[in-house]
Amino acid sequence: MKPVTRIHSRTAVLPDENIDTDRIIPARFLTTTERAGLGKFCFNDWRYRQDGSDNPDFPLNKPEAKGCSILVAGRNFGCGSSREHAPWALLDYGIQAVLCSEIADIFRGNALKNGLLAIVLDEAEHRWLLQNPGVELAIDVREQTIQLPDGGLIRFKLEAFARHCLLNGVDQLGFLLQHNDAITHYEQIQEKAA
């Protein structure tokens, strides 16, 4: 996992509410444990027409959404079944952060564990971002701020461990492996005491 310290991008807006994980990546594409390549299936049933061509009506297919790595989504993003493939698909597609007033807890946990910044905003901030697609934002993970085009700041909260892992580019296993010597030492002491 790469460290996530700052994200600077225009926003792409997907205003639909209750976008579930099956909408993010349909279940028929969950046949792999590889992360690479899942981006082509991200929002598959919205992005493509029946013949496989791009759906020009899908917001992320619009020219102004190309290259945007910050997604502003409608309320209750990531609801539905738990699947790590959803944040994997978004990351592989090029999305680095999802901003919303309500993000499903399991999706948010999976996202943060995999290096996808999932930020919960208050209703007014969220509404403004939905109404102003394509604005340039700068997200600072260390400071837990989002800088707006006018210089204003939105503050957000991240759980301390998730923030540490994002800033250091480690997942839970990577964090444990960093402490392998201390764990081995503790186990040796326990064996002697038994």
N, C-alpha and C positions, 0 to 999 in steps of 0.2 A: 504494500500500500504506500502511495506517495504521501508526504506530508501535505496537509491542507492548511495554509496559513492565510492566504488572501485570494479572493476571487473577484476579478474585475470583468464585467460583461454587461451587455445590454440584456434586457429581460424578454423572454418569450412568455406569452400569456395563454394558458389553457383554462378558461373560466368555468368549465363544467364542474359541478359539484359531485361528490361521492364517486370519484374515479377510483375504482378498486384495482387490486393487484392483477386481476385477470385482464383488465383493460390495459394496464401498463405492459404486461407480457402475457398473452394467452397461454393457458395451461398446456396446449399441445406443443409448446416450445420448451417445456421443462424437462427435456430428455438428456440434458447435459449438466455436468458440474463445472464445465469450463465457463469462465466469465467472458472471454474474448469472443466477439462475434454476435453477442446477444443484442447489440444495439440495432441491428437490422430488423429485429422483431419487436422493438419497442413501439408501443401503440399500434401494432401491426394492423388490427382490424379497422382502425381509423385512418391510418396513414395511406393505405393502399386501396385501390378499387379491386373489384372481383378479378379483373384481367391482370393484376399485379402492378399496374401503373400507379404513380403517385396520385392521391386524392387532393386536388387543388383547394378544396374547401377545408381541409384539416389545418388548424392554425399553425402547427409547426412546419408545415410544408410551404407556407407563405415566404416569399423572398425576405421580408423583414425579420423573420425568425431564424434565418440561416446564421450559424455561428454563435448563437446565444447559448451561454452555458448556465444561465440562471432561469429557472422555470417558476413562474408565478401561477399557482394552480388554484382552482376553486376549492371551497370548503370541503373538509373531510377527505383529503387526498390519501391514497394508499390503504383504504379500508379493504375488507375482505380477507381472504386467506393469507396466511403467513408464507412468504416465499422470498428468499434472498435473491432470486433471479430478478425481481422487480428493481431493486437498486442497482444490481449488476447491469441490467439492460439500459437503465437511464445513464449510468456512468459511461458505458460503452458507446452510447448514442452521442455523448458529449455534454450531458447535463452534470454540473458539479454541485448545484444547490437547488433545493426546492423550497419556496417560500409560500406559506399558507396560514390562514387563521386557525385551521384545525388539521392536524396530521394524525393518522391512526398510530397508536402507540407502538404496535408491533412493527409496522413499516418503518417508523422513525428509528426504533432501536436497530433494526436491520440496516437501515441506511447509514446511520452514524458508525456502526461497526465495520462498514465496508468503504468508508471514505466519502460518502455522499452527504453533504451538509443539508440537514432537514431542519428548517427554522420556522417556529411558530410565532406569528405576529398577532398584534391585537387587531380587532375588526376594522378600525379606521385606517390603519397603515395598510392592511391587506386590501381594503376597498380601493385606496388610492393607487396602489400598484396594479390592480386589475384594470382600473380605468385609464392607466397610462402605460400601455405596452411599449416596449422598446427603450425604456429609460435606462440610462447608464448607472450601474450601481457598483460600489466597491465594498465587499464584505471582508471584514477583518476578524478572523477567528480568535486571535489572542485577545483583542479588545472587546470582542463580542458586540460589534457595531456594523451597521450598514450605512454607508455614506450615500446620501441622495444627491441628485444633480445640482441642487441649490446649496449644497454644503451641509444641510441638516443631517442629523444622525438618528437612526433607529437602533435602539438597544435590544439585544435578544439574550436569552439565557441558554446555556448548554450545561449539562451535567459535567462535573469536573473531570471524571474519568474519560468521558467521551471527548471532551476538549483536549485533554492530554494526548489521547491516542491520535486524534486528528492532527494536532500540531507536530507530533513526532512520527507520523506515518506508520503506526503500528496498530494491529488489531489485538484482540484479547490474547490470542496465543502468542503473538509477538511480544506483548507486554510480559507475559509469564516467562518466556524464554530469556528476556533481558535479566531476569532475576534467578536464572537457573542455578548459579553458584550458591546463593542464599537458600534456595529450596533444597538443594543437595545437602548443604551443611545442616539444615534443620532436620532433614530425614536421618542423617547420620547420628545426630544427638538423640532423636527419638528411638532409634535402634539400640543405642547403648543404654538408654534408660529402661528399655523393656525387659 
